[in-house]
Amino acid sequence: MKRPNYPFAAIVGQDEMKLALVLTVICPDLSGVLIRGDKGTAKSTAVRGLAELLPERTEVSEGAFHLTESEYLEYAETLGLDPAAVSRTTTSRVPVVELPVGATEDRVAGTLDLETALTQGRRSFEPGLLAAAHRGILYVDEVNLLDDHVVDILLDSAAMGINTVEREGISLSHPARFSLVGTMNPEEGELRPQLLDRFGMCVTVRGEQDPSARVEIITRRMAFEADPQGFVDDWASASGELAARIARAMELLGTVTIDQDVLLQVAQTCVAAEVDGHRGDLMMVRAARGLAAWDGRTTITDKDLADAAALVLPHRMRRNPLDVIG
């Protein structure tokens, strides 16, 4: 039997990291979060635990691309799918798809069977991790160690929302919209600036300095290792409440109003922070709206804007190549 993940709700401290991950679920337009920190600070544990709290979604059951009905009709011919199957839908939990650091280009983007195309005159495509992560979360541990060619694939897909595979003059495309969650230890090297900018948010985590908090971390971890399923059951109520709150925030998100005063304050903040480009402005608005929905409100407050700025601007504010992120 598969060992359960450590419950997200049971993680001690690291409030900023947990909030950023929750916002990634509530507002996919934020494009995900980069979590920087030392070894052993629950970065991977938090991401894997989040998977148990994700909401369900409806998709066409035909194929392995997690398509909505409209996407299925648009791409059925390209992907060789049966258009009549669009009415066969299923409900599944939003996935967290893990991309290993050593993954090959074919494993990430998928691969075309050139022999089938030439001999039978039809496209045969083996979907990759980008297809599996469509409308979900793509998680990369040690994202700063990814090969450059894989980084290029992620950048292209993140920018266009489409993954295109080409081989010997044959091309195939499919939707690939995902939230990118990366974890890294900055001691092992930094990210390419192009990839860093694609993360809507960035948080830095450190080990707890309060002895009582450290004792609680040890106690909970030992209890989990002694009886993983029993520990998960003990935290089931808290986990359920957290999942329900996330679902309510997602429903409320579209009703949060964004007036001109909010936009002006965002613009002034980004100008004062000397942020390059305009992506920071957009991400700050989206994060503030997500924070309001998380608190059950339809209006954005000054605190929402301040908290949003702390999440989306620090990694965009480096003025010199040797400046530390954040």
C-alpha positions in Angstrom: 0.0 0.0 0.0 1.2 3.5 -0.9 2.5 5.4 2.1 0.3 8.6 2.7 1.8 12.0 2.4 2.5 14.1 5.5 -0.7 16.3 6.0 -0.3 19.9 4.8 -2.3 21.0 7.9 0.1 19.4 10.3 3.2 21.4 9.1 4.4 23.6 11.9 5.1 27.3 11.1 6.2 28.3 7.5 3.0 30.3 7.2 4.2 32.4 4.2 5.1 29.2 2.2 1.8 27.6 3.0 -0.1 30.7 2.1 1.7 31.0 -1.2 0.9 27.4 -2.1 -2.8 27.9 -1.2 -2.9 31.0 -3.4 -1.4 28.9 -6.3 -4.4 26.6 -6.0 -7.0 29.4 -5.6 -5.6 31.5 -8.4 -3.9 29.5 -11.2 -3.3 32.8 -13.1 -0.5 33.5 -10.5 1.7 31.0 -12.4 2.9 29.2 -9.3 5.5 29.8 -6.7 9.2 29.3 -6.1 10.2 28.1 -2.7 13.8 28.8 -1.7 15.3 27.5 1.5 17.8 25.3 3.3 17.5 21.6 3.4 15.0 20.1 5.8 12.6 23.0 5.9 9.5 21.1 4.7 9.5 22.5 1.2 8.8 19.2 -0.6 6.7 17.9 2.3 4.4 21.0 1.9 4.0 20.5 -1.9 3.2 16.8 -1.7 0.8 17.4 1.2 -1.0 20.1 -0.8 -2.0 17.4 -3.3 -4.5 15.9 -0.9 -6.3 19.3 -0.5 -6.8 20.1 -4.2 -10.4 20.3 -5.6 -11.9 18.1 -8.2 -12.4 19.1 -11.9 -14.4 17.8 -14.9 -12.6 16.6 -18.0 -13.3 14.5 -21.1 -12.3 10.9 -20.2 -11.1 10.1 -23.7 -7.3 10.5 -24.1 -4.6 11.4 -21.6 -4.6 15.2 -22.0 -7.1 16.3 -19.2 -9.1 18.4 -21.7 -12.2 20.4 -21.1 -15.1 19.8 -23.6 -14.2 22.9 -25.6 -10.5 22.0 -25.7 -11.4 18.5 -26.7 -13.4 19.6 -29.7 -10.7 22.0 -30.7 -7.8 19.5 -30.6 -9.6 16.2 -31.4 -8.4 16.1 -35.0 -4.9 17.2 -34.2 -4.5 14.6 -31.4 -6.4 11.8 -33.3 -9.2 11.7 -30.8 -12.8 10.7 -31.4 -15.0 13.8 -31.5 -18.0 11.8 -30.5 -16.4 11.0 -27.2 -16.7 14.7 -26.0 -19.8 13.8 -24.0 -18.0 11.2 -21.9 -16.7 13.2 -19.0 -15.2 12.2 -15.7 -14.3 14.0 -12.4 -10.9 13.8 -11.0 -8.7 15.6 -8.5 -6.5 18.4 -9.8 -3.1 16.7 -10.0 0.3 17.5 -8.7 2.7 16.1 -11.3 6.3 15.8 -10.3 9.1 16.5 -12.8 12.3 14.8 -11.9 15.5 16.8 -12.3 17.0 14.3 -14.7 13.9 14.0 -16.9 14.6 13.8 -20.6 13.1 16.2 -23.2 10.9 13.3 -24.5 9.7 12.6 -21.0 8.7 16.2 -20.4 7.2 17.2 -23.7 6.1 13.8 -25.1 7.3 12.0 -28.2 6.1 11.4 -31.7 6.3 8.0 -33.3 7.9 8.8 -36.6 7.6 5.3 -37.9 3.8 5.1 -37.4 3.5 8.5 -39.1 5.5 7.4 -42.2 4.1 3.9 -42.6 0.5 4.4 -41.6 0.0 8.1 -42.4 -1.3 9.0 -38.9 0.2 10.7 -35.9 1.0 8.6 -32.9 1.9 10.6 -29.8 3.0 9.5 -26.4 2.1 12.3 -24.0 4.7 13.6 -21.5 4.6 15.3 -18.2 3.3 18.6 -19.6 0.1 16.8 -20.8 -0.3 15.2 -17.4 0.0 18.5 -15.7 -2.5 20.4 -17.9 -4.9 22.3 -15.7 -2.9 21.2 -12.6 0.3 21.8 -10.8 3.8 20.9 -12.2 6.2 20.4 -9.3 10.0 20.5 -9.8 12.2 19.7 -6.8 15.7 21.3 -7.1 14.4 23.4 -10.0 17.7 25.3 -10.2 19.4 22.0 -11.3 17.2 21.4 -14.4 19.0 21.1 -17.7 18.8 24.1 -19.9 16.8 22.4 -22.7 14.1 21.3 -20.2 14.0 24.9 -18.9 13.4 26.1 -22.4 10.5 23.7 -22.9 8.9 24.9 -19.6 9.4 28.6 -20.6 7.8 28.1 -24.0 4.8 26.2 -22.5 4.4 28.6 -19.7 4.3 31.6 -22.1 2.0 30.1 -24.7 -0.1 27.6 -22.7 0.6 25.1 -25.5 3.2 22.3 -25.8 4.5 21.7 -29.4 6.5 18.7 -30.3 8.3 18.6 -33.7 10.2 15.8 -35.2 11.5 15.4 -38.8 9.0 17.9 -40.2 6.0 16.5 -38.2 4.5 18.8 -35.6 1.8 18.2 -32.9 0.5 20.6 -30.3 -1.7 20.2 -27.2 -2.8 22.5 -24.4 -0.3 22.7 -21.5 -1.5 25.3 -18.9 -0.2 24.6 -15.5 1.0 26.3 -12.3 4.7 25.8 -11.8 5.8 25.0 -8.3 9.6 24.8 -7.7 11.7 24.2 -4.7 15.4 24.8 -4.4 18.3 25.3 -2.1 20.1 28.5 -3.1 23.4 27.1 -1.9 23.3 24.9 -5.0 23.0 27.7 -7.5 20.4 30.2 -8.6 17.8 30.1 -11.4 18.1 31.5 -14.9 16.4 35.0 -14.8 13.9 34.0 -17.5 12.6 31.1 -15.4 12.7 33.0 -12.2 10.4 35.7 -13.7 7.9 33.1 -14.7 7.1 32.3 -11.0 4.3 34.6 -9.9 5.4 34.3 -6.3 8.7 33.6 -4.4 9.1 32.8 -0.7 12.2 32.0 1.3 11.9 29.5 4.2 14.2 29.0 7.1 14.3 26.6 10.0 12.3 27.5 13.1 14.3 29.3 15.8 11.7 28.8 18.6 12.7 25.7 20.6 9.1 24.9 21.4 8.2 24.9 17.7 11.2 22.7 16.9 10.1 20.3 19.6 6.6 20.2 18.0 8.1 19.5 14.6 10.0 16.5 16.0 7.0 15.2 17.9 4.7 15.3 14.9 7.2 13.8 12.5 8.0 10.9 14.9 4.2 10.3 15.3 3.8 10.2 11.5 6.7 7.8 11.0 5.4 5.5 13.7 1.9 5.3 12.3 1.5 7.2 9.0 -2.2 6.4 8.3 -3.2 6.9 12.0 -1.5 10.3 11.9 -3.2 11.3 8.7 -6.6 10.2 10.2 -5.9 12.3 13.3 -5.5 15.4 11.0 -8.3 14.5 8.7 -10.7 17.0 10.2 -8.2 19.9 10.0 -7.3 18.9 6.4 -11.0 18.7 5.5 -11.6 22.2 6.8 -8.6 23.5 4.9 -9.8 21.9 1.6 -13.3 23.3 2.1 -11.9 26.8 2.7 -9.8 26.5 -0.5 -12.9 25.5 -2.5 -15.0 28.4 -1.1 -12.2 30.8 -2.0 -12.0 29.5 -5.5 -15.8 30.1 -5.9 -15.5 33.6 -4.5 -12.5 34.7 -6.5 -14.4 35.9 -9.5 -16.6 38.2 -7.4 -13.7 40.1 -5.8 -13.8 43.7 -7.2 -10.8 45.4 -8.5 -11.3 49.2 -8.6 -9.1 51.9 -10.0 -7.7 52.9 -6.6 -6.4 49.4 -6.2 -4.8 49.4 -9.6 -3.2 52.8 -9.0 -1.8 51.7 -5.7 -0.4 48.5 -7.3 1.2 50.6 -10.1 2.7 53.1 -7.6 4.1 50.2 -5.5 5.8 48.6 -8.5 7.3 51.9 -9.7 8.6 52.6 -6.2 10.2 49.1 -6.1 11.8 49.7 -9.5 10.3 46.4 -10.9 11.2 45.7 -14.5 8.3 45.2 -16.9 4.7 44.8 -16.0 4.3 41.2 -14.9 4.9 42.2 -11.3 1.9 44.6 -11.5 -0.4 41.8 -12.8 0.8 39.3 -10.3 0.3 41.7 -7.4 -3.3 42.3 -8.5 -4.0 38.6 -8.8 -2.4 37.8 -5.5 -4.3 40.5 -3.7 -7.6 39.2 -5.2 -6.7 35.7 -4.1 -5.9 36.9 -0.6 -9.3 38.6 -0.3 -11.1 35.5 -1.5 -9.0 33.4 1.0 -10.3 35.6 3.8 -13.9 35.4 2.5 -14.1 39.0 1.2 -15.1 40.5 -2.1 -13.1 43.7 -1.6 -9.3 44.2 -1.6 -7.8 45.9 1.5 -4.5 47.7 2.0 -3.3 44.6 3.9 -4.1 42.4 0.9 -1.9 44.6 -1.2 0.9 44.7 1.2 0.9 40.9 1.7 0.7 40.5 -2.1 3.7 42.8 -2.7 5.7 40.7 -0.2 5.0 37.6 -2.2 5.3 38.8 -5.8 7.9 41.6 -5.9 11.1 40.6 -3.9 12.4 38.3 -6.6 11.8 40.9 -9.3 13.7 43.7 -7.5 17.3 42.8 -8.0 19.1 45.7 -9.5 22.6 44.2 -9.9 23.6 40.7 -11.0 25.2 39.9 -7.6 22.3 41.0 -5.5 20.7 38.3 -3.4 17.1 37.3 -4.4 14.5 38.7 -2.0 
